[in-house]
Amino acid sequence: MLDNYKVLTITHHNLNVDEIGNFVVHYENKDHLKSKLSELKEKAKLEELIYLSTCNRVSFICYSNEEFDLDYVKNFFSYVNPELQSDKLKKISKFVDVYHGSKAVNHIYEVASSMDSLVVGEREIFRQFRESYQQSLEFGLVADNLRMLENSTVKAAKEVYDKTRIGEKPLSIVSLAVKSLMDTGIDRDARLLLVGAGETNTLFAKFLKKYEFSNVSIFNRSLDNASHLVDLLGAKAYHLSELNTYNKGFDAMIVCTAATSSIIDSQMYRNLLQKEKDTKVVIDLSVPNNVDASVVDGFDINYIDIEQLRHLSTENLEFRKTEVHAARGLLKAQLMNFNNYFQQRQLEKALNVVPKEIKEIKERAIQQVYKKQIEALDENAQALIAEMMNYMEKKCISVPMKVAKKLVE
């Protein structure tokens, strides 16, 4: 019954990420995308279509009774990208995964549940799937069948996230660094030095804002480039050259600059300490490290660098992958529920004509077949017959509906 659900997808599993762009729909604006997808739907003879494109996958989620054989797939992607090179078309079976029926439905479940993602457990793909559906709905590309699939997929993904630990344990370097800082038990009014104002430290600063750290000093080669962090944190900015003479002490230091060698040596670090004896937290997110090895070896510090965080990220990812087995058990049950729901819905749609036809039969009996006999009766008898016919109409409608419901239970 699910045979018309089909998916064509190209992902990081089969192709380098930078080559996936050959198979996406190229467009200039939203109206242009709507036009191209509508044209694709018509040319490919699809009843319904959802277009999902992310940084490492492109998926065409379809409802169609067409046979998605190799020739069809070649023609499909020729419609998607008329400039697709012939050598790519010849090898397209190596790039494109084709799913049919229940396998297509289960694949979409796994995509939305982030089980098929480059980074297992990252919920961004769930948001992207829902936005893709809403866009296709807005474009008039989906109807009842993909509506049912979207509803079921949302339920399945939410159950996976709620009942497994697939999304636990952070993976991004910055989030792991922030967690490491918080795990030290540092106070919210601790003196923090943020050395560098690039993308990494900007992300770090957003966490500092979230956790309400109130005493941050920023050092950067350009004060203008640090102004966004000053505004975000209510901090004071210094030129990077002033770090060597900074005399207000610190409790934790987060370092990430574009320097290709260490910028914080033993002498500078000794100056920064201001003769304080307590253990300091130093987080070095630079590649290569900006904190010299002599600082790590010669002082009492809680040192965290990017290699430690990468190792932890790998461990956390492996933990998430162990949850995939449990998630698949949940999806199996969801797939059975969807199959039953889908069959029931098809019966409901097939039986939609029943009320109208029964009503027409009743009207024809009263107004044509038995018209003369009914007119010969008195008013009370006519009213009784009308009441009886209305009762029979309702019962004749309800019986097949009840039988259909029992068939799919």
Buried (B, 14 or more C-beta within 10 A) or exposed (E): EBEBBBBBBBBBEBBEEEEBEBBBBEEEEEEEBBEBBBEBBEEBEBBBBBBBBBEBBBBBBBBBEBEBEEEBBBEBBBBBBEEBEEEBBEEBEEBBBBBBBBBBBBBBBBBBBBBBBBBBBBBEBBEBBBEBBEBBBEBEBBEEBBBBBBEBBBBBBEBBBEEBBBBEBBBBBBBBBBBBBEEBEBEEEBBBBBBBBBEBBBBBBBBBBEEEBBBBBBBBBEBEEBBEBBEBBEBEBBEBEEBEEBEEBBBBBBBBBEBEEBBBBBEBBEBBBEEEEEEBBBBBBBEEBBBBEBBBEEBEBBBBBBEBBEEBBEEBBEBBEEBBEEBBEBBEEBBEEBBEBBBBBBBEEEBEEBBEEBBEBBEEBBEEEEEEEBEEEEEEEBEEBEEEBEEBBEEBBEEBEEEBEEEBE
